[in-house]
Amino acid sequence: MDALLRAGSESEPMAEELARLRTIADYQFGRSAGDALFTGDPEVRHTATGRPEQVLAGGERLVTYGVDGRFTLGLAGGERLREAFEAPRARVVVGEESAPFVREGKNAFAKFVQTADPAVRPGDEICIVGPDDDLFGVGRAELAADAMADFETGMAVKTREGAD
């Protein structure tokens, strides 16, 4: 798939590259995620080999496109998904007592999870939000949604970036 995503070549204009990135986002995050993430005129930065690596908007990182073919969310991307999707989609809700820790980039633990998108699986990129749907951070789920609800110990979400 990376060969298909090589941009900067004469054979693939930017519009086609963004269309492919939108398709990948829809696959990873669900229908309409690509449109939510890549509205406007995002900047795509490439590796030396021409593979997309970072997608930015207004200088803020929306996503990083990993070598595994998946996106990791930046805060700006998490905010766009949070605004586009109705709760609880793509979210793990933690109590207000977790806000200062997650905002500092510390992990969210299962005992503080109030609810989670039932579709969350380990390894999923998600938004960490408070009870009022305020974005505290973005990260990678370490547990499935049902395990987050059942467990009293352990890390639920590895926070990638906190919203300070």
PAKEZA-217603 format. One record per residue (C-alpha): residue in three letters; x, y, z. Coordinates in steps of 0.5 Angstrom, whole numbers. Each point is the difference from the previous one (the first is absolute). Layout:
N
NODE   type      xx      yy      zz
NODE    ALA       X       Y       Z
...
END
This chain:
164
NODE   type      xx      yy      zz
NODE    MET       0       0       0
NODE    ASP       6       5       1
NODE    ALA       1       0      -7
NODE    LEU      -7       2      -1
NODE    LEU       1       6       5
NODE    ARG       7       2      -3
NODE    ALA      -2       8      -1
NODE    GLY       4       5      -4
NODE    SER       1      -4      -6
NODE    GLU      -3       2      -6
NODE    SER      -5      -6       0
NODE    GLU      -3       2       6
NODE    PRO      -3       7       1
NODE    MET      -1       2       7
NODE    ALA      -8      -1       0
NODE    GLU       1      -7      -2
NODE    GLU       5      -1       6
NODE    LEU      -5       4       5
NODE    ALA      -6      -5      -3
NODE    ARG       5      -6       2
NODE    LEU       1       3       7
NODE    ARG      -7       1       1
NODE    THR      -2      -7      -2
NODE    ILE       5      -3       5
NODE    ALA      -3       5       5
NODE    ASP      -7      -3      -1
NODE    TYR       3      -7       0
NODE    GLN       3       1       7
NODE    PHE      -4       5       3
NODE    GLY      -7      -1      -3
NODE    ARG      -4       3      -5
NODE    SER       1       7      -1
NODE    ALA       6       1       4
NODE    GLY       4       1      -7
NODE    ASP      -4       6      -1
NODE    ALA       0       3       7
NODE    LEU       8      -1       1
NODE    PHE       2       3      -7
NODE    THR      -5       6      -1
NODE    GLY       3       6      -3
NODE    ASP       7       0      -3
NODE    PRO       4      -4       5
NODE    GLU       8      -1      -1
NODE    VAL       3      -7      -2
NODE    ARG       7       0       2
NODE    HIS       4      -6      -3
NODE    THR       6      -5       2
NODE    ALA       6       1      -5
NODE    THR      -3      -6      -4
NODE    GLY      -7       4      -1
NODE    ARG      -4      -4       5
NODE    PRO      -5       4       4
NODE    GLU       2       1       7
NODE    GLN      -3       6       3
NODE    VAL      -7       4      -1
NODE    LEU       0       6       3
NODE    ALA      -5       6      -1
NODE    GLY       1       7       3
NODE    GLY       7      -3       2
NODE    GLU      -3      -5       5
NODE    ARG       1      -7      -1
NODE    LEU      -7      -4      -2
NODE    VAL       3      -7      -1
NODE    THR       7      -3      -1
NODE    TYR      -1      -6      -5
NODE    GLY       4      -6       2
NODE    VAL       4      -5      -3
NODE    ASP      -5      -5       2
NODE    GLY      -5       4      -4
NODE    ARG      -4       3       5
NODE    PHE      -1       7       3
NODE    THR       2       2       7
NODE    LEU      -4       6       2
NODE    GLY       3       7       2
NODE    LEU      -5       5       4
NODE    ALA      -2       4      -6
NODE    GLY      -2      -7      -3
NODE    GLY      -4      -2       6
NODE    GLU      -3       6       1
NODE    ARG      -3       0      -7
NODE    LEU      -2      -7       1
NODE    ARG      -4       1       7
NODE    GLU      -3       6      -4
NODE    ALA      -3      -4      -5
NODE    PHE      -2      -6       3
NODE    GLU      -5      -1       5
NODE    ALA       2      -3       7
NODE    PRO       2      -5       2
NODE    ARG       3      -1      -7
NODE    ALA       8       0       0
NODE    ARG       0       2       7
NODE    VAL       2      -3       7
NODE    VAL      -4       4       6
NODE    VAL       4       1       6
NODE    GLY      -2       4       6
NODE    GLU       2       7       2
NODE    GLU       6      -2       5
NODE    SER       3      -3      -6
NODE    ALA       1       7      -4
NODE    PRO       6       3       3
NODE    PHE       4      -7      -1
NODE    VAL      -3      -1      -7
NODE    ARG       1       7      -2
NODE    GLU       8      -1       2
NODE    GLY       0      -6      -4
NODE    LYS       0      -5       5
NODE    ASN      -4      -7      -1
NODE    ALA      -8      -1       1
NODE    PHE      -1      -6       5
NODE    ALA      -6      -4       0
NODE    LYS      -2       1       7
NODE    PHE      -2       8      -3
NODE    VAL      -3      -2      -6
NODE    GLN      -8       1       0
NODE    THR      -2      -2      -7
NODE    ALA       3      -2      -7
NODE    ASP      -2      -1      -7
NODE    PRO      -2      -7       0
NODE    ALA       4      -1      -6
NODE    VAL       7       2       3
NODE    ARG       5      -6      -1
NODE    PRO       7       0       3
NODE    GLY       5       4      -5
NODE    ASP      -6       5      -2
NODE    GLU       2       7       0
NODE    ILE      -5       4       4
NODE    CYS      -2       6       3
NODE    ILE       0       1       8
NODE    VAL      -5       4       2
NODE    GLY      -4       3       6
NODE    PRO      -7      -1       2
NODE    ASP      -2       6      -3
NODE    ASP       4      -2      -7
NODE    ASP       6       5       1
NODE    LEU       6      -3      -3
NODE    PHE       5      -2       5
NODE    GLY       5      -4      -5
NODE    VAL       1      -5      -5
NODE    GLY       3      -7       0
NODE    ARG       0      -7      -1
NODE    ALA      -5      -5       3
NODE    GLU       3      -5       4
NODE    LEU      -6      -4       2
NODE    ALA      -7      -1      -3
NODE    ALA      -6       4       2
NODE    ASP      -3      -6       4
NODE    ALA       7      -1       4
NODE    MET       0       8       1
NODE    ALA      -6      -1       3
NODE    ASP       1      -6       4
NODE    PHE       7       1       3
NODE    GLU       2       4       6
NODE    THR       8       0      -2
NODE    GLY       4       1      -6
NODE    MET       1       5      -5
NODE    ALA      -6       1      -5
NODE    VAL       3       5      -4
NODE    LYS       7       1      -2
NODE    THR       0       8      -1
NODE    ARG       4       2      -6
NODE    GLU      -1       8       1
NODE    GLY      -4       4       5
NODE    ALA      -4       6      -1
NODE    ASP       3       5       5
END
